[in-house]
Amino acid sequence: MKINKIHLLNYRNYYHTQLDFQKNIQVFVGDNGQGKTNLLESIYFLSTSRSFRVKNEQDLIQENFDLCRIEAFVSVETTKLRLAAILHQKGKSLFINKQPVRKTSEFVGKCNAILFSPADMDFFEASPKIRRRFIDIECSKISSIYMEQLNQYSKLLKERNSLLKTDKIDMDYLDVVTDSLIHLSIQIIKQRHEFVQFLQSKISTYYSSFVSEESSVTIQYQSSLGEILEFDVIKKRFESSFSRDKAFKMTHVGIHRDDLVFSLNGRFVSQFASQGQKRMILLSGKLSLIDYIYDHTKTYPILLLDDVFSELDPKKKLKFSEILPRGIQIMITTTDLSEISGWPKEECEIFTVSSGVVKPVKEVI
């Protein structure tokens, strides 16, 4: 998979920008606050239909304009796609080959991008919602069915919580909604387990290669519904929680309460790992994710690296460049070109970024 061209209109600090990409590695260099991360954000938006920085998508529209447009030309093997997202005051409109899509699930993952940014360093200490979102985003990019199931679950959960808020609960209807939630939960958890188990099979090997010693990174999926994925068993959990649910007028068990717990050599990463160890675990997780996407789609995703190399020592930078699959498209932001020394010059094209103006550098120094 490769982005050949991107066009931004009234997006963030980009008034009208068009970029053509010829090589496998794009490096965007410039001072902080010039718009480098905005470029990666635009590609991530086309991949997931959401920003990784703001909740209100209208914040992406340049001031004094009513809408903005993100458009990219993507090639996947022999297939070429023209993807576009138009953000406006009423929401967003998504297009594939100039045709509007009916459902977001039809759009997500058509351009599959993986992001590693400084914000990821909060991953282990953040609320479980962040780790659930990580699973759901990555599984949704692979499976539109998974995304549809998540959407159905969210609607049913809202319906159940609304019922719990009524003075006189319709128990028959509550039972129907709960049963539907359980059936969806079993399907979603199975896919989440498959995803986690794949990452688990790869992550320790990658981590050990960075630290040059045998290490064990474990990922445990913790579910409020327990480990036994059988309807009757899960139904009893909902029944046991009903009094609490009724008192607080909300559902306390379900996949919306699940979490991922990471350990390094038997100790919780969130409590005992150093910042350097966390960074290497995250990087190893991203590499495992590349393998997961390739295993399911037979094509490599686009890797977005936002100011990642400033915190890596030369040995780890070199190791990382050696591990990456040949031919994968990588987009890198940096304030200093020396951060990419050692990367193959013949595969790199460099762009300077200043106040939302992007210019190609003709010669790679």
C-alpha positions in Angstrom: 0.0 0.0 0.0 1.3 3.4 -0.9 0.0 7.0 -1.0 1.1 8.5 -4.2 -0.5 12.0 -3.8 -2.2 14.0 -1.1 -4.2 17.2 -1.5 -5.2 19.4 1.5 -7.6 22.3 1.3 -8.3 24.6 4.3 -7.1 21.9 6.6 -5.4 23.0 9.8 -2.6 25.5 8.7 -2.7 24.2 5.1 -4.6 26.5 2.8 -4.0 24.6 -0.5 -1.3 22.0 -0.6 -0.7 19.2 -3.0 2.2 16.7 -2.5 3.4 13.9 -4.8 5.4 11.0 -3.3 7.8 9.1 -5.5 9.8 7.0 -3.0 9.1 4.7 0.0 10.3 7.1 2.7 9.0 10.7 3.2 10.8 12.9 5.7 9.2 16.1 6.8 11.7 18.4 8.6 11.0 21.7 10.3 10.8 23.5 13.6 8.1 22.6 16.1 4.6 24.2 15.4 5.0 24.4 11.6 2.5 21.7 10.6 4.5 18.5 10.3 2.2 16.5 12.6 -0.8 18.0 10.8 0.3 16.1 7.7 0.4 12.8 9.5 -2.9 13.6 11.1 -4.5 14.0 7.7 -3.4 10.6 6.6 -4.4 9.0 9.8 -7.9 10.6 9.3 -8.2 9.0 5.9 -7.3 5.7 7.5 -9.6 5.8 10.5 -12.1 8.6 9.8 -11.0 10.4 13.0 -8.3 12.6 14.3 -5.8 11.2 16.9 -5.5 14.7 18.5 -9.0 16.3 18.8 -12.5 15.1 19.4 -14.2 17.9 17.6 -13.5 17.3 14.0 -14.6 20.9 13.1 -11.3 22.0 14.8 -9.5 20.6 11.7 -11.2 23.3 9.5 -9.0 26.3 9.0 -10.4 29.5 10.6 -12.8 31.6 8.5 -13.7 28.6 6.3 -16.8 26.5 6.3 -15.2 23.2 5.3 -11.9 21.4 4.7 -10.9 18.6 2.4 -8.4 15.8 2.7 -7.8 13.8 -0.4 -5.3 11.1 -1.3 -4.5 8.8 -4.2 -3.7 5.3 -2.8 -2.4 2.3 -4.7 -2.7 -1.2 -3.3 -1.0 -3.7 -5.6 -2.8 -3.0 -9.0 -5.8 -1.3 -7.4 -5.9 2.5 -7.3 -8.2 4.4 -5.0 -9.1 8.0 -4.6 -10.1 8.7 -1.0 -11.5 11.9 0.2 -12.9 13.3 3.5 -14.8 16.6 3.5 -15.4 18.1 7.0 -18.1 20.7 7.4 -20.1 22.2 10.2 -22.7 19.4 10.2 -20.1 16.6 10.3 -18.2 14.9 7.5 -18.7 13.2 4.2 -16.5 10.4 2.9 -15.8 9.4 -0.7 -14.2 6.5 -2.5 -13.4 7.2 -6.2 -15.7 10.3 -6.0 -18.6 8.2 -4.8 -20.1 8.9 -1.3 -20.0 6.0 1.1 -23.1 5.0 3.0 -21.3 3.7 6.1 -18.1 4.7 7.7 -17.2 1.0 7.9 -17.0 1.0 4.1 -14.3 3.7 4.2 -12.1 2.8 7.3 -9.0 0.8 6.4 -9.0 1.4 2.7 -5.9 3.5 3.5 -4.3 1.5 6.4 -1.9 3.6 8.4 -0.2 3.0 11.7 0.8 5.9 13.9 3.6 6.2 16.5 3.6 9.6 18.2 4.8 11.1 21.5 1.2 10.9 22.9 1.5 7.1 22.8 3.9 7.3 25.8 0.7 7.7 28.0 -0.7 4.4 26.6 0.0 2.2 29.7 -1.1 4.7 32.4 -4.1 6.1 30.5 -7.7 4.9 31.2 -8.7 1.5 29.8 -10.8 3.4 27.2 -7.6 4.3 25.4 -6.4 0.7 25.2 -9.9 -0.5 24.1 -9.9 2.2 21.4 -6.5 0.9 20.2 -8.0 -2.6 19.7 -11.2 -1.4 18.1 -9.5 1.0 15.7 -7.0 -1.6 14.4 -9.6 -4.4 14.2 -12.1 -2.1 12.4 -9.5 -1.3 9.8 -9.2 -5.0 9.0 -12.8 -5.9 9.4 -15.9 -3.8 8.4 -18.0 -6.5 10.1 -16.2 -5.9 13.4 -16.9 -2.1 13.1 -20.5 -2.8 12.4 -20.8 -5.0 15.5 -19.2 -2.3 17.6 -21.7 0.2 16.3 -24.6 -2.2 17.1 -23.2 -2.8 20.5 -23.0 0.9 21.3 -26.6 1.5 20.2 -27.8 -1.4 22.3 -25.8 -0.3 25.3 -27.4 3.2 25.1 -30.8 1.6 24.9 -30.1 -0.6 27.9 -28.9 2.4 30.0 -32.0 4.4 28.9 -34.2 1.6 30.2 -32.3 1.5 33.5 -33.0 5.2 33.9 -36.8 4.7 33.7 -38.9 4.7 36.9 -40.6 1.4 35.9 -38.3 -0.8 33.9 -39.8 -2.9 31.2 -38.1 -6.2 32.2 -39.1 -8.1 29.1 -37.6 -5.5 26.8 -34.5 -5.2 29.0 -34.1 -9.0 28.7 -34.3 -8.8 24.9 -31.7 -5.9 24.8 -29.4 -7.7 27.2 -29.5 -11.0 25.2 -28.6 -9.1 22.0 -25.7 -7.4 23.9 -24.4 -10.8 25.0 -24.5 -12.3 21.5 -22.6 -9.3 20.1 -20.2 -9.3 23.0 -19.2 -13.0 22.4 -18.4 -12.2 18.7 -16.4 -9.0 19.5 -14.4 -10.6 22.3 -13.4 -13.5 20.1 -12.0 -11.1 17.5 -10.3 -9.0 20.2 -8.7 -12.2 21.6 -7.5 -13.2 18.1 -5.9 -9.7 17.7 -4.2 -9.8 21.1 -2.9 -13.3 20.7 -1.3 -12.4 17.4 0.5 -9.4 18.9 1.5 -11.6 21.8 3.2 -14.0 19.4 5.4 -11.3 18.0 6.1 -8.6 20.5 8.6 -10.3 22.8 10.8 -11.2 19.8 10.9 -7.6 18.6 11.5 -6.2 22.1 14.4 -8.7 22.7 16.0 -7.6 19.5 16.1 -4.0 20.7 17.5 -4.7 24.1 19.8 -7.5 23.0 18.7 -9.9 25.7 15.9 -12.4 26.1 12.8 -10.7 27.5 9.1 -11.5 27.9 6.4 -9.0 27.1 2.9 -10.3 27.8 -0.4 -8.8 26.9 -3.4 -9.9 28.9 -7.0 -9.2 27.8 -9.1 -8.6 30.9 -12.9 -8.8 30.5 -15.6 -8.0 33.0 -17.5 -10.8 31.4 -15.0 -13.4 32.5 -13.0 -15.9 30.4 -15.8 -18.3 29.5 -17.5 -17.1 26.3 -20.8 -19.0 26.8 -24.2 -17.3 26.6 -25.6 -18.7 29.9 -22.5 -17.9 31.9 -22.4 -14.3 30.6 -26.2 -13.9 31.2 -25.6 -14.8 34.9 -23.0 -12.0 35.1 -25.6 -9.5 33.8 -28.2 -10.8 36.3 -25.8 -10.6 39.2 -25.0 -7.0 38.3 -28.6 -5.9 37.8 -29.2 -4.5 41.3 -26.1 -2.3 40.9 -27.0 -1.4 37.4 -30.5 -0.4 38.6 -29.1 1.7 41.5 -26.6 3.6 39.4 -28.8 3.6 36.2 -26.0 2.2 34.0 -24.5 -1.1 32.8 -21.5 -2.2 34.8 -20.5 -5.3 32.9 -19.7 -5.7 29.2 -17.0 -5.2 26.6 -17.1 -1.4 27.2 -15.4 -2.2 30.5 -12.6 -4.4 29.2 -8.9 -3.6 29.3 -5.4 -4.7 28.2 -2.7 -5.3 30.8 1.0 -5.3 29.7 3.8 -6.9 31.6 7.5 -7.0 31.1 9.3 -10.0 32.6 6.4 -10.6 34.9 6.1 -7.0 36.2 3.3 -4.6 35.2 4.6 -2.1 32.6 2.4 0.7 34.0 4.0 0.4 37.4 7.6 -0.8 36.9 8.8 -0.1 33.4 11.1 2.8 32.6 10.3 5.4 30.0 12.9 3.8 27.7 11.4 0.3 28.2 7.9 1.6 27.5 9.0 3.2 24.3 10.6 0.0 23.1 7.5 -2.0 24.0 5.3 0.5 22.1 7.7 0.3 19.1 7.7 -3.5 19.3 3.9 -3.4 19.4 3.7 -1.3 16.2 6.0 -3.7 14.4 3.8 -6.6 15.6 0.8 -4.6 14.3 2.5 -4.3 10.8 2.7 -8.1 10.8 -0.9 -8.5 11.8 -2.1 -6.2 9.0 0.0 -8.0 6.4 -1.1 -11.4 7.7 -4.8 -10.4 7.1 -4.5 -8.2 4.0 -1.3 -9.4 2.3 -0.2 -5.8 2.0 1.8 -3.5 4.3 0.3 -0.5 5.9 1.7 3.0 5.8 3.8 3.8 8.9 3.6 7.3 10.4 6.4 8.2 12.7 5.9 11.5 14.5 9.1 12.8 16.1 10.0 9.3 17.2 13.8 9.2 16.6 14.8 12.1 18.9 14.4 9.7 21.9 16.1 6.7 20.4 19.9 6.0 20.6 21.8 5.4 17.4 21.9 1.6 17.9 18.1 1.3 18.3 17.5 3.6 15.3 19.6 1.4 13.1 18.0 -1.8 14.5 14.5 -0.3 13.8 15.4 0.5 10.2 16.8 -3.0 9.7 13.7 -4.7 11.1 11.1 -2.8 9.0 9.9 -4.7 5.9 11.5 -3.6 2.6 9.2 -1.5 0.5 6.9 -0.3 3.3 6.0 3.4 3.0 7.2 5.4 5.9 6.4 9.0 6.7 8.7 10.6 9.3 8.6 14.0 11.0 11.7 15.5 12.6 13.3 18.7 13.6 16.8 17.5 12.7 17.8 15.5 9.6 20.6 13.9 11.5 17.9 11.8 13.2 17.6 9.8 10.0 21.3 9.3 9.4 21.8 5.6 8.5 18.5 5.3 6.6 18.9 4.5 2.9 19.2 7.8 1.1 18.1 6.4 -2.2 14.7 5.5 -0.7 14.2 8.9 1.0 12.6 12.1 -0.2 12.8 15.1 2.1 10.3 18.0 2.5 10.8 21.1 4.5 7.7 22.4 6.4 7.4 26.0 7.5 4.1 27.7 8.5 2.0 25.2 6.5 4.2 25.5 3.4 5.8 22.3 2.2 8.7 22.3 -0.2 10.7 19.3 -1.5 14.4 19.2 -1.0 16.0 18.2 -4.3 19.1 16.6 -2.9 19.2 14.3 0.1 22.1 15.4 2.2 
